[in-house]
Amino acid sequence: MISVAIIVKDGEPYIGECLKSLESFDEVLLMDTGSTDRTMEIARGFQNVRVEEREFAGFGPTKNLAAGLAKHDWILSIDSDEVVTPELFREIQSLALDATQVYRFSRHSYYRGKFIKGCGWYPDKILRLYNKQRTGFNDNQVHESVMVKEGMGITDLKGALKHYPYDSAGSLVAKLQFYSTLFAEQNAGKRASSPMKAVSHGVGAFLKGYVIRKGFLDGYEGFHIALCQGLAAYLKYLKLYEANRKTPTR
């Protein structure tokens, strides 16, 4: 049996579609970290959803906490803006699960309703199905991932998730602010930074997303995403520089 584990805060726009795609799973453990919208109300309308409320402790630790509260050892970790397609569900249900494997599949991301293939958004392979007795997420505050420990392997699935990370320019900017702050907190005193490093990372990230990863093929959306990728990188290292002035680099 598989438990689905989700952490969420103010996930109203997509949580209903997300949970609808998970109705055939035995348990969905939804960990809310302080929603002020209708997320909880919507979630309680699904019979297989169990809601827990906790403070946010960073993405890696909070996802591990949610998995630890789930009743099954097999965990499918989903974000509140992701939707399991019928094809992926059928593939997961047909698996002869092997605890030495971590299962990986693709994520198809949309911006303002458009499937984005540039900017590094596709193909986006993610490790999300695992046995919690063998592994779990690392402790990263941001850019967390499931650990593939010694003696374990990766099995790729053909199905994919639909992903709706941003539905407007405002939501994209809000998320990059949040993630850049977590990056600075995670790396303060551990990694050097400077204003020039912030600028170079910012310019490099924009060019990588727009030119090398062909964001220009996605039109206006691709340009905007690549520009925000550059801004995110700039803010990450600028905030880290400011944090390091308070916490000297070791």
Long-range contacts (C-beta under 8 A, 24 or more apart in sequence): 1-26, 1-27, 1-72, 1-74, 2-26, 2-72, 2-74, 2-75, 2-76, 2-92, 2-97, 2-129, 3-27, 3-28, 3-29, 3-67, 3-70, 3-71, 3-72, 3-74, 3-75, 3-76, 4-28, 4-29, 4-75, 4-76, 4-77, 4-78, 5-29, 5-31, 5-63, 5-66, 5-67, 5-70, 5-75, 5-76, 5-77, 5-78, 6-30, 6-31, 6-66, 6-77, 6-78, 6-79, 6-80, 7-31, 7-32, 7-33, 7-56, 7-59, 7-62, 7-63, 7-66, 7-79, 7-80, 8-32, 8-33, 8-35, 8-39, 8-79, 8-80, 9-33, 9-34, 9-35, 9-39, 9-56, 10-35, 10-36, 10-37, 10-39, 11-35, 11-37, 11-39, 11-80, 11-81, 12-37, 12-38, 12-39, 12-42, 13-81, 13-164, 13-167, 14-80, 14-81, 14-82, 14-83, 14-164, 15-39, 15-42, 15-43, 15-80, 16-42, 17-83, 18-78, 18-80, 18-81, 18-82, 18-83, 19-43, 19-46, 19-49, 20-46, 21-83, 21-84, 21-85, 21-89, 22-46, 22-48, 22-78, 22-84, 23-48, 24-89, 24-93, 25-76, 26-72, 27-70, 27-71, 27-72, 29-66, 29-67, 29-69, 29-70, 31-62, 31-65, 31-66, 31-69, 33-62, 39-80, 58-139, 58-140, 58-141, 58-142, 58-144, 58-182, 58-186, 59-137, 59-140, 59-141, 59-142, 59-143, 59-144, 59-182, 60-137, 60-138, 60-139, 60-140, 60-141, 60-144, 61-137, 61-139, 63-136, 63-137, 63-144, 64-136, 64-137, 64-139, 67-132, 67-136, 67-137, 68-132, 70-132, 73-99, 73-131, 73-132, 73-133, 74-129, 74-130, 74-131, 74-132, 75-129, 75-130, 75-131, 75-132, 76-128, 76-129, 77-128, 77-129, 77-130, 77-137, 77-146, 78-128, 78-161, 79-163, 81-163, 81-164, 81-165, 82-107, 82-161, 82-162, 82-163, 82-164, 83-161, 83-162, 83-163, 83-164, 84-161, 85-159, 85-160, 85-161, 85-162, 87-158, 87-159, 87-160, 88-157, 88-159, 88-160, 88-161, 89-159, 90-159, 91-157, 91-158, 91-159, 92-129, 92-157, 92-159, 97-131, 98-155, 99-131, 99-133, 99-134, 100-134, 100-151, 100-152, 100-153, 101-152, 101-153, 101-154, 101-155, 102-127, 102-129, 102-130, 102-135, 102-146, 102-148, 102-152, 102-153, 102-154, 102-155, 103-127, 103-128, 103-129, 103-130, 103-154, 103-155, 103-156, 103-157, 104-128, 104-154, 104-155, 104-156, 104-157, 105-129, 105-156, 105-157, 105-158, 105-159, 105-160, 105-161, 106-159, 106-160, 106-161, 107-160, 107-161, 107-162, 107-163, 108-160, 108-161, 108-162, 108-163, 109-163, 109-164, 109-165, 110-162, 110-163, 110-164, 111-165, 111-166, 111-167, 111-172, 111-221, 111-224, 111-225, 112-166, 112-167, 112-168, 112-221, 114-218, 114-221, 116-218, 116-221, 116-222, 116-225, 117-214, 117-217, 117-218, 118-209, 118-210, 118-213, 118-214, 118-215, 118-216, 118-217, 118-218, 118-222, 118-225, 118-226, 119-209, 119-210, 119-213, 119-214, 119-215, 119-218, 119-222, 119-225, 119-226, 119-229, 120-208, 120-209, 120-213, 120-229, 121-225, 124-163, 125-156, 126-161, 127-154, 128-161, 140-186, 141-182, 141-183, 141-185, 141-186, 142-179, 142-182, 142-183, 142-186, 143-183, 169-224, 172-224, 172-225, 172-228, 173-228, 173-231, 176-228, 176-231, 176-232, 176-235, 177-235, 179-232, 179-236, 180-232, 180-235, 180-236, 180-239, 181-239, 183-236, 183-239, 183-240, 184-236, 184-239, 184-240, 184-242, 184-243, 185-243, 187-240, 187-243, 188-240, 188-243, 188-244, 188-246, 188-247, 189-243, 189-244, 189-247, 189-248, 189-249, 189-250, 190-249, 190-250, 191-240, 191-249, 192-244, 192-249, 193-237, 193-238, 193-240, 193-241, 193-244, 194-237, 194-241, 195-238, 195-241, 197-237, 197-241, 198-233, 198-234, 198-235, 198-236, 198-237, 198-238, 198-241, 199-234, 201-233, 201-234, 201-236, 201-237, 202-230, 202-231, 202-233, 202-234, 202-237, 203-230, 204-230, 204-233, 205-229, 205-230, 205-232, 205-233, 205-234, 206-230
